[in-house]
Amino acid sequence: MRRHFIAAVAVLLAALFLRVQPLEFALLALSILFVLFAELMNTAVEAVVDLVSPGFHPLAKIAKDTAAGAVLMAACGAAIMGYLTLATYVMPPYREVLVMFGAPSDLGTIVSVLVVTIAVIMVKALTGTGSPLHGGIPSGHAAVAFSIATAISLNTRDPLISLLCLALAAMVSHSRLLMRIHTLRELALGSFIGAGITIIVMLIFKSIGG
């Protein structure tokens, strides 16, 4: 529920900032309320199942999984609604930013990923933490993932592709956190190094090409 509330506040504040139409705001609010309702029902189902069947039972598992699946479906619907509502306000400015910084460059992409990899290994060596391929400061997986995502964004200059790649990079980074290989600070530093170096390298190649 805390995560749902944080996401809801972020989306509603973004909608207010972007000055969406009243109908669009109402649809967003209804989608958010539906997700919260599904989460409340999921909690109620879990509590009743635990009360009736304290021990493990296949039917209890099905009940809990189905209730959790309902929350997932509601969240997917809310995500689609959020995209359809906010895309017309967010995507055009984001496309302009990508066009401003990006340009197709195969060599620039390869060089940026290599430079990011070398930078990660050097920082790990200087800090004396982890190994080149495991643990330490910063997260190499996060750095390379965000480097590739940033390079794809600047090469394609397509907002939707960019957001999907960044989401995938975030999932890769989050997996390292779940596996307790890296801390949030190490992931943030790796993401910053990967994206920052890639933008700088791509801008250099853009200026050379221009």
C-alpha positions as CSV (number, residue, x, y, z in Angstrom):
1,M,0.0,0.0,0.0
2,R,2.9,2.4,0.8
3,R,4.3,1.9,-2.7
4,H,0.9,2.3,-4.3
5,F,0.3,5.5,-2.4
6,I,3.8,6.9,-3.4
7,A,3.1,6.0,-7.1
8,A,-0.4,7.6,-6.9
9,V,0.9,10.8,-5.4
10,A,3.7,11.0,-8.0
11,V,1.2,10.5,-10.9
12,L,-1.3,12.9,-9.6
13,L,1.3,15.6,-9.0
14,A,2.6,15.1,-12.5
15,A,-0.9,15.4,-13.8
16,L,-1.4,18.6,-12.0
17,F,1.9,20.0,-13.1
18,L,1.2,19.1,-16.8
19,R,-2.3,20.6,-16.4
20,V,-4.2,17.6,-17.9
21,Q,-7.9,17.9,-18.8
22,P,-10.4,17.4,-16.0
23,L,-11.7,14.2,-17.7
24,E,-8.2,12.8,-18.0
25,F,-7.5,13.6,-14.4
26,A,-10.7,11.9,-13.4
27,L,-9.8,8.7,-15.3
28,L,-6.3,8.7,-13.7
29,A,-7.9,9.1,-10.3
30,L,-10.4,6.2,-10.9
31,S,-7.6,4.0,-12.1
32,I,-5.6,4.7,-9.0
33,L,-8.6,4.1,-6.7
34,F,-9.2,0.8,-8.5
35,V,-5.7,-0.4,-7.8
36,L,-6.0,0.6,-4.1
37,F,-9.3,-1.2,-3.9
38,A,-7.8,-4.3,-5.4
39,E,-4.9,-4.2,-2.9
40,L,-7.3,-3.8,0.0
41,M,-9.3,-6.8,-1.2
42,N,-6.1,-8.8,-1.6
43,T,-5.2,-8.0,2.0
44,A,-8.7,-9.0,3.1
45,V,-8.5,-12.3,1.2
46,E,-5.1,-13.1,2.7
47,A,-6.3,-12.4,6.2
48,V,-9.3,-14.6,5.9
49,V,-7.3,-17.4,4.3
50,D,-4.8,-17.3,7.1
51,L,-7.6,-17.3,9.7
52,V,-9.4,-20.3,8.1
53,S,-6.2,-22.2,7.0
54,P,-3.2,-21.4,9.2
55,G,-1.3,-24.3,7.7
56,F,-0.4,-24.8,4.0
57,H,-3.2,-25.9,1.8
58,P,-3.3,-25.9,-2.1
59,L,-6.7,-24.1,-2.1
60,A,-5.3,-21.4,0.2
61,K,-2.4,-20.9,-2.2
62,I,-4.8,-20.6,-5.1
63,A,-6.9,-18.0,-3.3
64,K,-3.9,-15.9,-2.4
65,D,-2.3,-16.1,-5.8
66,T,-5.6,-15.2,-7.5
67,A,-6.1,-12.2,-5.2
68,A,-2.5,-11.1,-5.9
69,G,-3.1,-11.6,-9.6
70,A,-6.1,-9.3,-9.4
71,V,-3.9,-6.5,-8.0
72,L,-1.4,-7.1,-10.8
73,M,-4.2,-6.8,-13.5
74,A,-5.5,-3.6,-11.9
75,A,-1.9,-2.2,-11.8
76,C,-1.4,-3.0,-15.5
77,G,-4.7,-1.3,-16.4
78,A,-3.7,1.7,-14.4
79,A,-0.3,1.8,-16.1
80,I,-1.9,1.7,-19.5
81,M,-4.3,4.5,-18.5
82,G,-1.5,6.5,-17.2
83,Y,0.5,6.2,-20.4
84,L,-2.4,7.0,-22.6
85,T,-3.2,10.0,-20.5
86,L,0.2,11.5,-19.9
87,A,2.0,10.5,-23.1
88,T,0.6,13.4,-25.1
89,Y,2.0,15.8,-22.6
90,V,5.4,14.1,-21.8
91,M,6.5,12.5,-25.1
92,P,6.9,15.6,-27.3
93,P,9.2,17.5,-24.9
94,Y,11.1,14.3,-24.2
95,R,11.5,13.7,-28.0
96,E,13.0,17.2,-28.3
97,V,15.5,16.5,-25.6
98,L,16.6,13.3,-27.3
99,V,16.9,15.0,-30.7
100,M,18.9,17.8,-29.0
101,F,21.5,15.4,-27.5
102,G,21.3,12.3,-29.7
103,A,22.3,11.3,-33.2
104,P,22.8,7.8,-34.7
105,S,26.4,6.7,-34.1
106,D,27.3,3.0,-34.1
107,L,31.0,3.7,-33.2
108,G,29.9,6.1,-30.5
109,T,27.7,3.4,-28.9
110,I,30.5,0.9,-28.9
111,V,33.1,3.3,-27.5
112,S,30.7,4.6,-24.8
113,V,30.0,1.1,-23.5
114,L,33.7,0.2,-23.5
115,V,34.6,3.5,-21.7
116,V,31.9,2.8,-19.1
117,T,33.3,-0.7,-18.5
118,I,36.8,0.6,-18.1
119,A,35.7,3.4,-15.8
120,V,33.8,0.9,-13.6
121,I,36.9,-1.4,-13.3
122,M,39.1,1.6,-12.5
123,V,36.8,2.9,-9.8
124,K,36.6,-0.6,-8.2
125,A,40.3,-0.8,-8.3
126,L,40.7,2.6,-6.7
127,T,38.2,1.9,-3.9
128,G,39.5,-1.6,-3.4
129,T,36.0,-3.1,-3.3
130,G,34.6,-6.1,-5.1
131,S,35.9,-7.6,-8.3
132,P,35.6,-6.4,-11.9
133,L,32.5,-8.7,-12.4
134,H,31.0,-8.9,-9.0
135,G,30.2,-6.5,-6.2
136,G,32.0,-3.4,-5.2
137,I,31.6,0.3,-5.9
138,P,30.0,1.1,-8.3
139,S,27.6,-1.6,-9.7
140,G,29.0,-2.6,-13.1
141,H,25.7,-4.2,-14.1
142,A,23.8,-0.9,-13.5
143,A,26.5,1.1,-15.3
144,V,26.5,-1.0,-18.4
145,A,22.7,-1.4,-18.4
146,F,22.1,2.4,-18.2
147,S,24.9,3.0,-20.7
148,I,23.2,0.7,-23.3
149,A,19.8,2.2,-22.5
150,T,21.1,5.7,-22.9
151,A,22.9,4.9,-26.1
152,I,19.7,3.3,-27.5
153,S,17.7,6.4,-26.5
154,L,20.1,8.8,-28.2
155,N,20.4,6.6,-31.3
156,T,16.7,6.0,-31.9
157,R,15.5,9.3,-30.4
158,D,12.2,7.6,-29.8
159,P,10.6,8.4,-26.4
160,L,8.7,5.1,-26.0
161,I,11.8,3.0,-26.9
162,S,13.9,5.1,-24.6
163,L,11.5,4.7,-21.6
164,L,11.3,0.9,-22.2
165,C,15.0,0.6,-22.3
166,L,15.5,2.7,-19.2
167,A,12.8,0.6,-17.4
168,L,14.7,-2.6,-18.4
169,A,18.0,-1.1,-17.1
170,A,16.2,-0.2,-13.8
171,M,15.0,-3.9,-13.6
172,V,18.6,-5.1,-14.1
173,S,19.8,-2.8,-11.4
174,H,17.0,-3.8,-9.1
175,S,17.8,-7.4,-9.4
176,R,21.3,-6.7,-8.0
177,L,19.7,-5.1,-5.0
178,L,17.3,-8.0,-4.5
179,M,20.3,-10.4,-4.6
180,R,22.0,-8.2,-2.0
181,I,25.1,-7.9,-4.2
182,H,24.9,-4.1,-4.2
183,T,23.5,-1.3,-2.1
184,L,21.2,1.4,-3.4
185,R,24.1,3.9,-3.3
186,E,26.3,1.6,-5.5
187,L,23.5,1.2,-8.0
188,A,22.8,4.9,-8.1
189,L,26.5,5.6,-8.7
190,G,26.7,2.9,-11.4
191,S,23.7,4.3,-13.1
192,F,25.1,7.8,-13.0
193,I,28.4,6.7,-14.4
194,G,26.8,4.7,-17.2
195,A,24.4,7.3,-18.3
196,G,26.7,10.3,-17.8
197,I,29.7,8.9,-19.7
198,T,27.5,7.7,-22.5
199,I,25.9,11.1,-23.0
200,I,29.4,12.8,-23.0
201,V,30.8,10.3,-25.5
202,M,27.8,10.5,-27.8
203,L,27.9,14.3,-27.8
204,I,31.6,14.1,-28.7
205,F,30.8,11.9,-31.7
206,K,27.9,14.0,-32.6
207,S,30.1,17.1,-32.7
208,I,32.7,15.3,-34.7
209,G,30.1,14.0,-37.1
210,G,28.4,17.4,-37.4
